[in-house]
Amino acid sequence: MPRLLGLILLLPVMELIAFALVASAIGLGKAVLLQVAISLIGVAMLGSLVTEAKAKARQNGGLMSFALDANHGLRGLAGLLFAVPGFITDAIGVMALIPEVRRRLRGFLGGADKATAEPVRASRQASPDMLDLDAQEWREIRPAADPRKA
């Protein structure tokens, strides 16, 4: 744990050194543009994950789960690392997108046997006059026009 904390504290210094090396190789303007472009890609990746979660929530009858399966979790991590400015975090983000690295990381973390996470329903006490239906057991209909208002 102290090593990880030390690496996190050294990350800004290492990012500045990496930026200086990239800027000296390709030029300052190109390095800034490259960093901005990669950050925008990260924001777009995170946005696509949110869009997918919203679509999945509509399919589940409005139930939105923030539990991510292994692939979405690592895609989210890569998007977050891309969104943070810095070439070192970008390199780690690229590694999180490589399928072999994903597979090994899932095995290392112990999540290789469970491919997806199921949404968890909130447990609440239902009243006796309440009817609880799944999304496939009901459909929304529009009420008929009120003849008194005509």
C-alpha positions as CSV (number, residue, x, y, z in Angstrom):
1,M,0.0,0.0,0.0
2,P,2.8,2.5,0.7
3,R,4.2,1.8,-2.7
4,L,0.9,2.5,-4.4
5,L,0.5,5.7,-2.5
6,G,4.0,6.7,-3.5
7,L,3.3,6.0,-7.1
8,I,0.1,8.0,-7.0
9,L,2.0,10.9,-5.4
10,L,4.8,10.7,-8.0
11,L,2.3,10.4,-11.0
12,P,2.1,14.2,-11.6
13,V,5.9,14.5,-11.7
14,M,6.2,11.5,-14.0
15,E,3.4,12.9,-16.3
16,L,5.2,16.2,-16.6
17,I,8.5,14.4,-17.5
18,A,6.6,12.3,-20.1
19,F,4.9,15.4,-21.5
20,A,8.3,17.1,-21.8
21,L,9.7,14.1,-23.6
22,V,6.8,13.8,-26.0
23,A,6.8,17.6,-26.6
24,S,10.5,17.6,-27.4
25,A,10.0,14.7,-29.9
26,I,7.0,16.0,-31.8
27,G,6.7,19.7,-30.7
28,L,4.8,21.5,-28.0
29,G,1.7,22.3,-30.1
30,K,1.3,18.8,-31.4
31,A,1.7,17.3,-27.9
32,V,-1.0,19.6,-26.5
33,L,-3.3,18.8,-29.4
34,L,-2.6,15.0,-28.9
35,Q,-3.4,15.3,-25.2
36,V,-6.6,17.2,-25.8
37,A,-7.7,14.7,-28.5
38,I,-7.1,11.7,-26.2
39,S,-8.9,13.4,-23.4
40,L,-11.9,13.9,-25.6
41,I,-11.8,10.3,-26.6
42,G,-11.9,9.3,-23.0
43,V,-14.9,11.6,-22.3
44,A,-16.7,10.0,-25.4
45,M,-15.9,6.5,-24.1
46,L,-17.5,7.4,-20.7
47,G,-20.5,8.9,-22.4
48,S,-21.1,5.8,-24.5
49,L,-21.0,3.7,-21.3
50,V,-23.6,5.9,-19.7
51,T,-25.8,5.7,-22.9
52,E,-25.5,1.9,-22.8
53,A,-26.5,1.8,-19.1
54,K,-29.6,4.0,-19.9
55,A,-30.6,1.7,-22.8
56,K,-30.2,-1.3,-20.5
57,A,-32.2,0.4,-17.8
58,R,-35.1,0.9,-20.3
59,Q,-35.0,-2.8,-21.2
60,N,-35.1,-3.7,-17.5
61,G,-38.2,-1.6,-16.9
62,G,-36.5,1.5,-15.6
63,L,-34.1,-0.4,-13.2
64,M,-30.7,1.1,-13.6
65,S,-27.7,-0.7,-12.2
66,F,-24.3,0.8,-11.8
67,A,-22.7,-2.6,-11.3
68,L,-20.5,-3.1,-14.3
69,D,-19.4,-6.4,-15.8
70,A,-15.7,-7.0,-16.3
71,N,-15.6,-5.7,-19.9
72,H,-17.6,-2.5,-19.1
73,G,-15.6,-1.9,-16.0
74,L,-12.3,-2.0,-17.8
75,R,-13.7,0.1,-20.6
76,G,-14.8,2.6,-18.0
77,L,-11.4,2.5,-16.4
78,A,-9.7,3.1,-19.8
79,G,-12.1,6.0,-20.5
80,L,-11.4,7.6,-17.2
81,L,-7.6,7.2,-17.7
82,F,-7.9,8.7,-21.2
83,A,-9.9,11.6,-19.8
84,V,-7.2,12.4,-17.2
85,P,-4.5,14.5,-19.0
86,G,-1.2,12.7,-19.2
87,F,0.6,10.3,-21.4
88,I,1.3,7.7,-18.7
89,T,-2.3,7.4,-17.8
90,D,-3.1,7.1,-21.5
91,A,-0.7,4.2,-21.8
92,I,-2.3,2.5,-18.8
93,G,-5.7,3.1,-20.4
94,V,-4.5,1.5,-23.7
95,M,-3.4,-1.5,-21.7
96,A,-6.9,-1.8,-20.1
97,L,-8.3,-2.1,-23.7
98,I,-6.1,-5.0,-24.8
99,P,-8.1,-8.2,-24.5
100,E,-5.2,-10.3,-23.2
101,V,-4.5,-7.8,-20.4
102,R,-8.2,-7.7,-19.6
103,R,-8.4,-11.5,-19.3
104,R,-5.3,-11.7,-17.1
105,L,-6.5,-8.8,-14.9
106,R,-9.9,-10.5,-14.5
107,G,-8.2,-13.7,-13.5
108,F,-5.9,-11.8,-11.1
109,L,-8.9,-10.1,-9.4
110,G,-10.9,-13.3,-9.2
111,G,-13.7,-12.2,-11.6
112,A,-13.0,-14.6,-14.4
113,D,-15.8,-17.0,-13.6
114,K,-18.6,-14.4,-13.5
115,A,-19.0,-12.7,-16.9
116,T,-21.8,-10.2,-16.1
117,A,-23.3,-8.5,-13.1
118,E,-27.0,-8.7,-12.6
119,P,-28.9,-5.6,-11.3
120,V,-29.8,-5.8,-7.7
121,R,-33.4,-4.9,-6.8
122,A,-34.0,-2.9,-3.7
123,S,-35.7,-5.0,-1.1
124,R,-38.7,-3.2,0.4
125,Q,-41.7,-4.4,2.1
126,A,-44.7,-4.4,-0.2
127,S,-48.1,-3.4,1.1
128,P,-50.9,-6.0,0.7
129,D,-52.7,-3.9,-1.9
130,M,-49.5,-3.5,-4.0
131,L,-48.9,-5.6,-7.1
132,D,-45.3,-6.1,-8.2
133,L,-44.8,-6.9,-11.8
134,D,-41.7,-7.5,-14.0
135,A,-41.1,-5.4,-17.1
136,Q,-42.4,-8.2,-19.3
137,E,-45.7,-8.6,-17.4
138,W,-47.1,-5.1,-18.0
139,R,-47.4,-2.4,-20.7
140,E,-48.2,1.2,-20.6
141,I,-51.5,2.4,-22.2
142,R,-52.9,5.9,-22.6
143,P,-56.1,6.6,-20.8
144,A,-59.2,7.3,-23.0
145,A,-60.2,10.9,-23.4
146,D,-62.5,12.2,-20.7
147,P,-66.0,12.8,-22.2
148,R,-66.7,15.5,-19.6
149,K,-63.9,17.7,-21.1
150,A,-65.3,17.6,-24.6
